[in-house]
Protein backbone atom coordinates (compact mmCIF):
# COMPACT_ATOMS: atom_id res chain seq x y z
CA UNK A 1 0.00 0.00 0.00
CA UNK A 2 1.46 3.39 -0.96
CA UNK A 3 2.38 5.82 1.83
CA UNK A 4 -0.29 8.35 0.80
CA UNK A 5 -3.06 5.80 1.19
CA UNK A 6 -1.75 4.85 4.63
CA UNK A 7 -1.63 8.48 5.71
CA UNK A 8 -5.13 9.05 4.35
CA UNK A 9 -6.48 6.06 6.31
CA UNK A 10 -4.78 7.26 9.50
CA UNK A 11 -6.20 10.78 9.09
CA UNK A 12 -9.71 9.44 8.49
CA UNK A 13 -9.40 7.14 11.52
CA UNK A 14 -8.23 10.06 13.68
CA UNK A 15 -11.15 12.21 12.51
CA UNK A 16 -13.63 9.41 13.29
CA UNK A 17 -12.07 8.94 16.74
CA UNK A 18 -12.25 12.71 17.40
CA UNK A 19 -15.89 12.85 16.29
CA UNK A 20 -16.92 9.90 18.50
CA UNK A 21 -14.92 11.28 21.45
CA UNK A 22 -16.62 14.66 21.00
CA UNK A 23 -20.05 13.02 21.03
CA UNK A 24 -19.20 11.25 24.29
CA UNK A 25 -17.87 14.49 25.84
CA UNK A 26 -21.04 16.33 24.76
CA UNK A 27 -23.17 13.64 26.39
CA UNK A 28 -21.18 13.97 29.64
CA UNK A 29 -21.55 17.76 29.50
CA UNK A 30 -25.30 17.48 28.93
CA UNK A 31 -25.71 15.09 31.87
CA UNK A 32 -23.67 17.40 34.12
CA UNK A 33 -25.78 20.41 33.10
CA UNK A 34 -29.01 18.45 33.66
CA UNK A 35 -27.88 17.32 37.10
CA UNK A 36 -26.78 20.83 38.12
CA UNK A 37 -30.05 22.38 36.94
CA UNK A 38 -32.12 19.69 38.66
CA UNK A 39 -30.15 20.19 41.88
CA UNK A 40 -30.82 23.93 41.81
CA UNK A 41 -34.48 23.62 40.79
CA UNK A 42 -33.80 25.10 37.35
CA UNK A 43 -34.97 24.04 33.90
CA UNK A 44 -32.34 23.12 31.30
CA UNK A 45 -33.60 24.63 28.05
CA UNK A 46 -33.34 22.67 24.79
CA UNK A 47 -31.89 19.70 26.77
CA UNK A 48 -28.50 20.14 25.15
CA UNK A 49 -25.15 21.85 25.34
CA UNK A 50 -23.13 23.57 22.61
CA UNK A 51 -19.41 23.02 22.71
CA UNK A 52 -16.06 24.02 21.37
CA UNK A 53 -12.55 22.74 21.72
CA UNK A 54 -10.36 24.88 23.97
CA UNK A 55 -7.08 23.05 23.51
CA UNK A 56 -4.89 20.57 25.30
CA UNK A 57 -4.20 20.46 29.03
CA UNK A 58 -2.77 18.03 31.55
CA UNK A 59 -4.89 16.33 34.18
CA UNK A 60 -3.82 15.67 37.78
CA UNK A 61 -1.91 12.57 36.70
CA UNK A 62 0.05 14.56 34.11
CA UNK A 63 -1.67 12.98 31.11
CA UNK A 64 -2.45 15.19 28.12
CA UNK A 65 -6.21 15.57 27.56
CA UNK A 66 -8.54 17.63 25.40
CA UNK A 67 -10.21 20.53 27.19
CA UNK A 68 -13.68 21.32 25.91
CA UNK A 69 -16.07 24.07 26.88
CA UNK A 70 -19.83 23.67 26.61
CA UNK A 71 -22.46 26.36 27.02
CA UNK A 72 -26.12 25.82 27.80
CA UNK A 73 -29.17 27.85 28.65
CA UNK A 74 -31.42 27.41 31.62
CA UNK A 75 -34.40 29.16 33.15
CA UNK A 76 -35.43 29.74 36.71
CA UNK A 77 -39.05 30.68 36.00
CA UNK A 78 -39.66 29.57 32.39
CA UNK A 79 -39.85 33.11 31.01
CA UNK A 80 -36.17 33.93 30.76
CA UNK A 81 -32.97 32.46 29.44
CA UNK A 82 -29.74 32.44 31.39
CA UNK A 83 -26.38 31.06 30.33
CA UNK A 84 -24.33 28.44 32.08
CA UNK A 85 -21.20 26.57 31.13
CA UNK A 86 -19.38 23.35 31.81
CA UNK A 87 -15.71 22.66 31.10
CA UNK A 88 -14.45 19.11 30.62
CA UNK A 89 -10.87 17.93 30.81
CA UNK A 90 -10.94 14.67 28.92
CA UNK A 91 -14.16 13.10 30.11
CA UNK A 92 -14.08 14.63 33.59
CA UNK A 93 -16.06 17.71 34.60
CA UNK A 94 -13.51 20.34 35.57
CA UNK A 95 -15.82 23.31 36.15
CA UNK A 96 -19.57 23.90 36.02
CA UNK A 97 -20.90 27.42 36.21
CA UNK A 98 -24.46 28.59 36.76
CA UNK A 99 -24.77 32.34 36.91
CA UNK A 100 -26.27 33.73 40.08
CA UNK A 101 -29.82 34.96 40.03
CA UNK A 102 -30.28 38.60 39.19
CA UNK A 103 -32.48 40.51 41.56
CA UNK A 104 -34.12 43.80 40.75
CA UNK A 105 -33.91 46.09 43.74
CA UNK A 106 -36.71 48.65 43.86
CA UNK A 107 -35.48 52.21 43.80
CA UNK A 108 -36.45 54.17 46.84
CA UNK A 109 -37.32 57.83 46.71
CA UNK A 110 -35.35 58.44 49.84
CA UNK A 111 -31.73 59.49 49.68
CA UNK A 112 -29.37 58.52 52.44
CA UNK A 113 -26.84 60.94 53.84
Buried (B, 14 or more C-beta within 10 A) or exposed (E): EEEEEEEEEEEEEEEEEEEEBBEEBBEBBBEBBBEBBEEEEBEBBEEBBEBEEEEEBEEEEEEEBBBBBBBBBBBBEEEEEBEBBBBBBBBEBBEBEBEEEEEEEEEEEEEEE
